[in-house]
Amino acid sequence: MRVEALTRADWRRASQVRSLLADVHGATPQDAVFLAPGTLAGLRLMFASLGVRRVVLSSDEYFDRRAFPAARVDLVRPEALVSRVVRHRPDAVVLSAVTWRGRRIALEACFREIRTRLGAAAPVLVADVSHGGAAGFPRVLATRADIVLGDVGKWITPPDWSDRLGFLWFRAGRLRILARRAFAPFYLAGTRPGRSLEARWVDPEAVAQILEWCRSRKVTRRKLLARHETDMVLARLVAERCGVRAPSTALVWLESAEAIRKVPAWAKDAGLLWRPPGGGARVMCRSDVAPAGTHAG
């Protein structure tokens, strides 16, 4: 009986996380949302179900060729992506709302053009909104994607929070039906428990932790959008201090060592500065963890 009670509690919390995603990202209805231990795990599961063999990624994606070892992967500059897709007709396209360097991509326009030019032959269009919070949390329908994926807590929970929970939203129709079948064997992935034993997938503790954190702060989309305005003020201040152009998102990308040296100490201490192996640095401008008065200049 105790195991049954814990199982019911797990499913109830997973449903409440979906309610949070519905508010923050407009990810509705709930049965269109599937939870995963990470975005890549969920996406690879779907690509396997769809038989995806050719993938086009923008060259600014978080994923690279290693992410999809069973497919032929082309990396293309965002500016050239539409023409490459139309010419080569891949099975799937993955594009981020905000790149890891902080550049905002016009997903809606890009995906609309692909559909207009290819019609029924258009590939599966995937929008990664993991850093969508840097651009004000775009709603899933606004992306015009077939699949939208992201980290549940990024830009909501503290920067040093361990991202152990991802989500995938599917547009109504064939893809959503296939998603239900693909995720059915996995515990807490879909909206209702199966009739047979399910494989471990999402960590119930990760679901409980993020739900408790968001409840304790009474997280809502309205509050996050208000904070985003302050994040942008902070981003402009950081960019000015480092001597770079004002950013279009709350991520500030720095190329030179001189600019990186000017990053405020509080940003480094708060874990907001990231230095990728290839050089450069990125500052995640989160006003909620900056010292009081920082964003006021």
Residue, then its C-alpha position, 0 to 999 in steps of 0.5 A: m500500500r505504501v508503494e501505491a501511495l508513493t506512486r500516486a504522489d509521484w504522478r500527482r506531482a508530475s501533473q502539477v509540473r505540467s501545469l507549471l509548464a502550461d502557465v510558463h510556456g503555454a504548453t497545453p494540453q497536458d497530454a501534449v507534454f512529456l517529461a524526460p531526464g533530459t531534452l536529448a534523451g527525449l528527442r532521440l527517443m522520438f527520432a528513433s520512433l520516427g525513423v529520422r536519418r537526416v538532421v539539420l542543426s544550426s551551427d549555434e545549437y547546443f547539440d552537435r553531430r555526436a547527439f544523433p549518431a544514427a543520423r547524418v547531421d548537417l551543421v548550417r549557419p542560421e542565415a543559410l538554414v532555410s535554403r539548405v533545408v529546402r534543397h536537401r530535404p532532411d527528416a528533421v530540423v533543430l533550431s534554438a529560440v536563443t543560441w548558447r551565445g545569446r543570439r535570438i533566432a526568429l523561429e516563427a519566420c524560419f519555420r513558416e518559410i520552410r512549411t510554405r516552400l515544402g508543404a507536406a514534404a516539410p521535415v519535423l521542425v524542432a524548437d529548443v527553448s532551453h534558454g527561452g527565458a533569456a528572451g521572455f519565455p516564448r510560448v510553444l505555439a508562437t514558435r510554429a514548431d512540431i516539437v518544442l523542448g526545454d529544461v523545466g527549471k532553466w531561467i526559473t530555478p537558481p543558476d547552480w540548480s542541477d537540470r535533471l528534468g526536461f520536457l517535450w511538447f508535441r503539436a496535435g496530430r500524428l506526432r502527438i500520437l506517436a509520442r504517446r506510444a514512444f513514451a508509454p513504457f516510461y515512468l512519469a513520462g506521460t500523463r497517466p500510468g500504464r497498466s503494466l510495469e514501467a521503466r525508470w525514466v524521470d527521477p521522481e525526486a527531481v520532479a518533487q524538488i522543482l515543484e516544491w521550489c516553484r511553489s515556495r516562490k509562487v512562480t508564475r509566467r507574469k512574475l517571470l516576465a516582470r523579472h525578464e525586464t529587469d534581466m534585460v536592464l542588467a544585461r545592458l549594464v553588463a555589456e556596457r561595462c565589458g565594452v560590447r554591443a547591447p544584447s538582444t537577450a539576457l545572455v551576454w557573449l564576450e569574445s576578448a580576454e579584456a572583455i571577460r576580465k571586466v565581468p563583475a565579480w558577483a556574476k562569477d561568484a553566482g555561477l553566471l559566467w560560463r567559459p566554453p572549451g572553445g574560448g570566449a565567455r557567456v554571462m547569464c544575466r539573472s537579476d534575481v541573484a544579482p546584488a540588490g541595486t545592481h540593475a539600477g545602475 
